[in-house]
Amino acid sequence: MENKKNISSVIAFITPGILQLLMRNRGLSLENASEVLYNSMLYKTLEDERTKVWHLGYPILYDLLEEELTTGDITWPEEQS
């Protein structure tokens, strides 16, 4: 349970940056940007504490989300493979 609480805290710290970039770069409202992020494969991976993708930081995570939105897939950095 403690790990779930810790990852939730980390996600709460990371998501505002991703949402801000989505709104700025795609012209989305906060509601639409939230829907895009929370329904993404990236977010599901981020929620899985075992993946440790949170350490990449929100700019890289945003780029991965853009890749997912454009191609339907994510090419994880080498260390995540």
N, CA and C of each residue as an Amber inpcrd file, in Angstrom:
protein
   243
   0.8200000  -1.2040000   0.0000000   0.0000000   0.0000000   0.0000000
   0.8600000   1.2630000   0.0000000   1.9920000   1.2030000   0.7140000
   2.8780000   2.3590000   0.7830000   3.4210000   2.7250000  -0.5940000
   3.7800000   1.7270000  -1.4070000   4.2760000   2.0000000  -2.7570000
   3.2230000   2.7070000  -3.5930000   1.9680000   2.2830000  -3.4740000
   0.8700000   2.9080000  -4.2200000   0.7270000   4.3760000  -3.8150000
   0.8660000   4.6450000  -2.5220000   0.7690000   6.0200000  -2.0250000
   1.9360000   6.8520000  -2.5560000   3.1400000   6.2810000  -2.5450000
   4.3200000   6.9920000  -3.0270000   4.2070000   7.3170000  -4.5080000
   3.7970000   6.3410000  -5.3170000   3.6990000   6.5800000  -6.7590000
   2.5970000   7.6000000  -7.0530000   1.5350000   7.5820000  -6.2690000
   0.4630000   8.5730000  -6.4480000   0.9890000   9.9810000  -6.1960000
   1.8490000  10.1310000  -5.2180000   2.4450000  11.4350000  -4.9190000
   3.3420000  11.8950000  -6.0620000   4.1180000  10.9780000  -6.5980000
   5.0080000  11.3050000  -7.7100000   4.1880000  11.6860000  -8.9420000
   3.1420000  10.9160000  -9.2360000   2.2860000  11.2090000 -10.3850000
   1.6330000  12.5800000 -10.2270000   1.1900000  12.8940000  -9.0130000
   0.5620000  14.1930000  -8.7600000   1.5460000  15.3400000  -8.9990000
   2.8230000  15.0880000  -8.8240000   3.8500000  16.0910000  -9.0490000
   4.1750000  16.2370000 -10.5390000   4.1050000  15.1330000 -11.2910000
   4.4850000  15.1070000 -12.7060000   3.3680000  15.5570000 -13.6450000
   2.1390000  15.1550000 -13.3640000   1.0490000  15.3790000 -14.3200000
   0.7680000  16.8490000 -14.6590000   0.8890000  17.7900000 -13.7290000
   0.6090000  19.1810000 -14.1310000   1.4890000  19.6630000 -15.2870000
   2.7560000  19.2690000 -15.2920000   3.6470000  19.6660000 -16.3740000
   3.2320000  19.0750000 -17.7040000   2.8450000  17.8060000 -17.6750000
   2.3840000  17.1380000 -18.8980000   1.1000000  17.7970000 -19.3940000
   0.1820000  18.0540000 -18.4850000  -1.0870000  18.6840000 -18.8620000
  -0.8530000  20.0800000 -19.4410000   0.0460000  20.8290000 -18.8430000
   0.3380000  22.1750000 -19.3320000   0.8830000  22.1250000 -20.7660000
   1.7840000  21.1840000 -21.0370000   2.3330000  21.0460000 -22.3840000
   1.2580000  20.6110000 -23.3770000   0.3760000  19.7050000 -22.9630000
  -0.7310000  19.2800000 -23.8350000  -1.6240000  20.4650000 -24.1840000
  -1.9540000  21.2690000 -23.1880000  -2.8300000  22.4150000 -23.4270000
  -2.1540000  23.4280000 -24.3450000  -0.8850000  23.7160000 -24.1040000
  -0.1650000  24.7040000 -24.9050000   0.0710000  24.2120000 -26.3290000
   0.5650000  22.9920000 -26.4700000   0.9730000  22.5070000 -27.7890000
  -0.1730000  21.9820000 -28.6480000  -1.2370000  21.5250000 -28.0150000
  -2.3720000  20.9940000 -28.7700000  -3.6070000  21.8680000 -28.6780000
  -3.5290000  22.9400000 -27.9130000  -4.6600000  23.8540000 -27.7970000
  -5.8540000  23.2420000 -27.0880000  -5.5960000  22.3550000 -26.1340000
  -6.6780000  21.6670000 -25.4260000  -7.0450000  22.4060000 -24.1500000
  -8.2840000  22.2380000 -23.7450000  -8.7030000  22.7270000 -22.4310000
  -8.1210000  21.7900000 -21.3840000  -8.1410000  22.2070000 -20.1320000
  -7.6490000  21.3490000 -19.0530000  -8.4340000  20.0360000 -19.0090000
  -9.7360000  20.1320000 -19.1950000 -10.5850000  18.9370000 -19.1710000
 -10.2010000  17.9650000 -20.2970000 -10.0270000  18.4790000 -21.4990000
  -9.6600000  17.6160000 -22.6280000  -8.2500000  17.0550000 -22.4900000
  -7.3180000  17.8880000 -22.0180000  -5.9510000  17.4260000 -21.8110000
  -5.9180000  16.3210000 -20.7530000  -6.7020000  16.4930000 -19.7040000
  -6.7770000  15.4780000 -18.6470000  -7.3210000  14.1700000 -19.1930000
  -8.3500000  14.2570000 -20.0080000  -8.9370000  13.0600000 -20.6100000
  -7.9100000  12.3360000 -21.4860000  -7.1830000  13.0900000 -22.2890000
  -6.1660000  12.4960000 -23.1560000  -5.1060000  11.7920000 -22.3060000
  -4.5890000  12.4840000 -21.2980000  -3.5220000  11.9070000 -20.4700000
  -4.0120000  10.6910000 -19.6930000  -5.1290000  10.8310000 -18.9940000
  -5.5800000   9.7550000 -18.1100000  -6.0650000   8.5210000 -18.8560000
  -6.3550000   8.6420000 -20.1330000  -6.7650000   7.4890000 -20.9330000
  -5.6170000   6.9190000 -21.7720000  -4.4190000   7.4230000 -21.5720000
  -3.2910000   7.0030000 -22.4000000  -2.5810000   5.7630000 -21.8470000
  -1.8990000   5.0980000 -22.7550000  -1.0320000   3.9760000 -22.3980000
   0.1100000   4.5030000 -21.5040000   0.5850000   5.6970000 -21.7970000
   1.6500000   6.2900000 -20.9920000   1.2230000   6.3940000 -19.5330000
   0.0150000   6.8950000 -19.2850000  -0.4470000   7.0740000 -17.9070000
  -0.5930000   5.7320000 -17.1990000  -1.0970000   4.7350000 -17.9060000
  -1.2230000   3.4080000 -17.3090000   0.1430000   2.8550000 -16.9230000
   1.1390000   3.1100000 -17.7570000   2.4980000   2.6800000 -17.4510000
   3.0590000   3.4750000 -16.2750000   2.7740000   4.7580000 -16.2480000
   3.2250000   5.6180000 -15.1620000   2.6480000   5.1650000 -13.8150000
   1.4060000   4.7140000 -13.8260000   0.7600000   4.2510000 -12.5980000
   1.3610000   2.9530000 -12.0550000   2.0240000   2.1950000 -12.9130000
   2.6270000   0.9310000 -12.4980000   3.9950000   1.2270000 -11.9010000
   4.0940000   1.2040000 -10.5970000   5.3130000   1.5650000  -9.8820000
   6.5130000   0.7520000 -10.3530000   6.2950000  -0.4570000 -10.7990000
   7.4010000  -1.3300000 -11.2240000   8.1320000  -0.7910000 -12.4500000
   7.4580000   0.0180000 -13.2760000   8.0830000   0.5130000 -14.5060000
   9.0980000   1.6200000 -14.2430000   8.9030000   2.3580000 -13.1850000
   9.8050000   3.4570000 -12.8070000   9.9500000   4.5360000 -13.8960000
   8.9590000   4.6590000 -14.7820000   9.0730000   5.6670000 -15.8470000
   8.9740000   7.0960000 -15.3160000   8.4740000   7.2680000 -14.1070000
   8.3650000   8.5960000 -13.5160000   9.7170000   9.2950000 -13.4530000
  10.7880000   8.5350000 -13.3700000  12.1060000   9.1610000 -13.2360000
  12.5300000   9.9020000 -14.5070000  11.8290000   9.6910000 -15.6130000
  12.1810000  10.3560000 -16.8670000  11.8680000  11.8520000 -16.8340000
  10.9480000  12.2630000 -15.9730000  10.5710000  13.6690000 -15.8920000
   9.4930000  14.0140000 -16.9140000   8.7470000  15.0700000 -16.6130000
   7.5780000  15.3590000 -17.4430000   7.8900000  15.8000000 -18.8770000
   8.9950000  16.4800000 -19.1840000   9.2260000  16.8170000 -20.6010000
   9.4060000  15.5790000 -21.4820000  10.1570000  14.6090000 -21.0020000
  10.3480000  13.3700000 -21.7680000   9.0530000  12.5760000 -21.8090000
   8.3520000  12.5210000 -20.6870000   7.0660000  11.8060000 -20.6580000
   6.0860000  12.4400000 -21.6420000   6.1020000  13.7650000 -21.7270000
   5.2340000  14.4370000 -22.6940000   5.5980000  14.0220000 -24.1180000
   6.8810000  13.9880000 -24.4250000   7.3160000  13.5660000 -25.7660000
   6.8500000  12.1400000 -26.0680000   6.9140000  11.2750000 -25.0710000
   6.4470000   9.8960000 -25.2530000   4.9340000   9.8620000 -25.4760000
   4.2140000  10.7270000 -24.7670000   2.7620000  10.8170000 -24.9740000
   2.4510000  11.3120000 -26.3740000   3.1820000  12.3030000 -26.8450000
   2.9870000  12.7940000 -28.2160000   3.2270000  11.6750000 -29.2220000
   4.2590000  10.8840000 -28.9720000   4.5240000   9.7480000 -29.8630000
   3.3450000   8.7740000 -29.8420000   2.8330000   8.4940000 -28.6520000
   1.6840000   7.5990000 -28.5430000   0.4810000   8.1580000 -29.2990000
   0.2220000   9.4490000 -29.1520000  -0.9310000  10.0710000 -29.8070000
  -0.7710000  10.0860000 -31.3260000   0.4510000  10.2210000 -31.7890000
   0.7240000  10.2910000 -33.2240000   0.7790000   8.9110000 -33.8820000
   1.4510000   7.9800000 -33.2090000   1.6950000   6.6640000 -33.8300000
   0.8860000   5.5260000 -33.2340000   0.3520000   5.7490000 -32.0370000
  -0.3640000   4.6760000 -31.3470000   0.5540000   3.7680000 -30.5570000
   1.8330000   4.1150000 -30.4930000   2.8010000   3.2930000 -29.7780000
   3.8040000   4.2070000 -29.0750000   4.5600000   3.6100000 -28.1560000
   5.5910000   4.3470000 -27.4360000   6.9070000   3.6050000 -27.6050000
   7.9420000   4.3380000 -28.0050000   9.2910000   3.7830000 -28.0570000
   9.9830000   4.2180000 -26.7760000  10.0600000   3.2980000 -25.8290000
  10.6480000   3.6300000 -24.5290000  12.1440000   3.8190000 -24.6710000
  12.6950000   4.7450000 -23.8790000  14.1570000   4.8870000 -23.8820000
  14.8090000   3.5460000 -23.5700000  16.0070000   3.3550000 -24.0110000
  16.7120000   2.0830000 -23.9110000  16.6310000   1.4610000 -22.5180000
  16.7840000   2.2690000 -21.4870000  16.7860000   1.7380000 -20.1370000
  15.4270000   1.1940000 -19.7010000  14.3530000   1.5440000 -20.4080000
  13.0100000   1.0740000 -20.0590000  12.6300000  -0.2000000 -20.8000000
  13.3750000  -0.5960000 -21.7860000  13.0110000  -1.7450000 -22.6090000
  13.0020000  -3.0270000 -21.8370000
